Amino acid sequence: MTAFLWAGCGFACASAIMFMALGMSKPRDWKYITFAGAMFFLASYFTLQQAFYNSDSLNFKIEVVRWQVNVALLYHGVFAAFLCLYSGWRPHRFLTWGAGAYLLILFVANWVSPYTLYFTAPPKISTITPIGADTIHLLEAPLNGFVVALFAFGAVTHSWGAYQIRRLQPGKKLVFAALMITLSALGLDLVRDAVGGNWPYSIEFATALLAMLMSLELAIDFRRKETQLARALDTTIHIRDQLNTPLQTLTIGLDLLPAETPEQRSLISRLRASVERLESLGRGLHKSELLKNQKL
């Protein structure tokens, strides 16, 4: 478990740094920024889970669970925002405020509860040694009703996100698969806590897989966007080159026109100003200028 958790933490950190850099480059892309935030909270959760498994101190493990719940609440909130941005679905503001209030209530309940949001009674430590894994220390105690609300929020977020991805972005099969895998893991972990199972939580494996699949999908999207931008630049430059000959012909023609009367001189002056404006716009269609404007 130690190697897996540190690998998942490292991958989530790398994804957070990479997509935060992509999102913060101008113009800002909040889709990448929210995904980077979700990966940061996921890396934090993996780090806390490592400390939870290795410790045999009851009080320390309870406080680690408290912080894990806080991180999970932040993760679900930021990840829900990412799913809305990625799918293109715009929730009503009352739904947004309602979800925020829901998470805030769970956050407060986690802090005031003596045994965190998870437990209603003092937990006890149980030790297991999964096949091929290190010895890990878990907590056993009756579930708090609030934890069902946390699982429910995660389940609704992932199922609704999967539905919106399927409806609005049917080509994003990796994202849809990642959401369905995580949704299944949430249900399995809820069953584990309900029946008092002593096997490791599956959500850790599912979220690590989600991070990998979604990072891959977002990287493919970014590459596709860069390719489309390059094609658009090439098309624009081709149009600029086609403008050169007509503009040169117009300039020569204006030089040959007679300017005998004030009306003719005024008309030629206006036409010459228009041609100069077109030439200025054509010079602005140089690739270096277009790329500079894109960065701004």
Salt bridges, closest charged atoms under 4 A:
GLU63 OE1 - ARG66 NE 3.30
ASP193 OD1 - ARG192 NH1 2.90
ASP221 OD1 - LYS172 NZ 2.66
ASP221 OD1 - ARG224 NH1 2.94
ASP234 OD1 - LYS287 NZ 3.83
ASP241 OD1 - ARG240 NH2 2.88
ASP255 OD1 - ARG272 NH1 2.89
GLU289 OE1 - LYS292 NZ 3.39
